[in-house]
């Protein structure tokens, strides 16, 4: 997570067990945050599997949910994100009682 600390000073999540974060330049003022799975899957020729966590705009200091790994989505509140994704969770009333 060393590279993540240099780019994003107050990233709100700790790395989940078995995962690591990496930031890459997406645009001049936007960093892409990737989540690497430490487990090497057999179907992927032993390569590391990565998923896009989200995006961080360094000028506005805002996080954005991903639409795809190449397309930045809407601004999200960090409190609505998880260590695995910046996609906001949409819970129905029963789920919100059980999971929050």
Secondary structure as a PSIPRED ss2 file (coil, helix, strand):
# PSIPRED VFORMAT (PSIPRED V4.0)

   1 X C   1.000  0.000  0.000
   2 X H   0.000  1.000  0.000
   3 X H   0.000  1.000  0.000
   4 X H   0.000  1.000  0.000
   5 X H   0.000  1.000  0.000
   6 X H   0.000  1.000  0.000
   7 X H   0.000  1.000  0.000
   8 X C   1.000  0.000  0.000
   9 X C   1.000  0.000  0.000
  10 X C   1.000  0.000  0.000
  11 X C   1.000  0.000  0.000
  12 X C   1.000  0.000  0.000
  13 X C   1.000  0.000  0.000
  14 X C   1.000  0.000  0.000
  15 X C   1.000  0.000  0.000
  16 X C   1.000  0.000  0.000
  17 X C   1.000  0.000  0.000
  18 X C   1.000  0.000  0.000
  19 X E   0.000  0.000  1.000
  20 X E   0.000  0.000  1.000
  21 X E   0.000  0.000  1.000
  22 X E   0.000  0.000  1.000
  23 X E   0.000  0.000  1.000
  24 X E   0.000  0.000  1.000
  25 X E   0.000  0.000  1.000
  26 X E   0.000  0.000  1.000
  27 X E   0.000  0.000  1.000
  28 X C   1.000  0.000  0.000
  29 X C   1.000  0.000  0.000
  30 X E   0.000  0.000  1.000
  31 X E   0.000  0.000  1.000
  32 X E   0.000  0.000  1.000
  33 X E   0.000  0.000  1.000
  34 X E   0.000  0.000  1.000
  35 X E   0.000  0.000  1.000
  36 X E   0.000  0.000  1.000
  37 X E   0.000  0.000  1.000
  38 X E   0.000  0.000  1.000
  39 X E   0.000  0.000  1.000
  40 X E   0.000  0.000  1.000
  41 X C   1.000  0.000  0.000
  42 X H   0.000  1.000  0.000
  43 X H   0.000  1.000  0.000
  44 X H   0.000  1.000  0.000
  45 X C   1.000  0.000  0.000
  46 X C   1.000  0.000  0.000
  47 X C   1.000  0.000  0.000
  48 X E   0.000  0.000  1.000
  49 X E   0.000  0.000  1.000
  50 X E   0.000  0.000  1.000
  51 X E   0.000  0.000  1.000
  52 X E   0.000  0.000  1.000
  53 X E   0.000  0.000  1.000
  54 X E   0.000  0.000  1.000
  55 X E   0.000  0.000  1.000
  56 X E   0.000  0.000  1.000
  57 X E   0.000  0.000  1.000
  58 X C   1.000  0.000  0.000
  59 X C   1.000  0.000  0.000
  60 X C   1.000  0.000  0.000
  61 X C   1.000  0.000  0.000
  62 X E   0.000  0.000  1.000
  63 X E   0.000  0.000  1.000
  64 X E   0.000  0.000  1.000
  65 X E   0.000  0.000  1.000
  66 X E   0.000  0.000  1.000
  67 X E   0.000  0.000  1.000
  68 X E   0.000  0.000  1.000
  69 X C   1.000  0.000  0.000
  70 X C   1.000  0.000  0.000
  71 X E   0.000  0.000  1.000
  72 X E   0.000  0.000  1.000
  73 X E   0.000  0.000  1.000
  74 X E   0.000  0.000  1.000
  75 X E   0.000  0.000  1.000
  76 X E   0.000  0.000  1.000
  77 X C   1.000  0.000  0.000
  78 X H   0.000  1.000  0.000
  79 X H   0.000  1.000  0.000
  80 X H   0.000  1.000  0.000
  81 X C   1.000  0.000  0.000
  82 X E   0.000  0.000  1.000
  83 X C   1.000  0.000  0.000
  84 X C   1.000  0.000  0.000
  85 X E   0.000  0.000  1.000
  86 X C   1.000  0.000  0.000
  87 X C   1.000  0.000  0.000
  88 X C   1.000  0.000  0.000
  89 X C   1.000  0.000  0.000
  90 X C   1.000  0.000  0.000
  91 X C   1.000  0.000  0.000
  92 X C   1.000  0.000  0.000
  93 X H   0.000  1.000  0.000
  94 X H   0.000  1.000  0.000
  95 X H   0.000  1.000  0.000
  96 X H   0.000  1.000  0.000
  97 X H   0.000  1.000  0.000
  98 X H   0.000  1.000  0.000
  99 X H   0.000  1.000  0.000
 100 X C   1.000  0.000  0.000
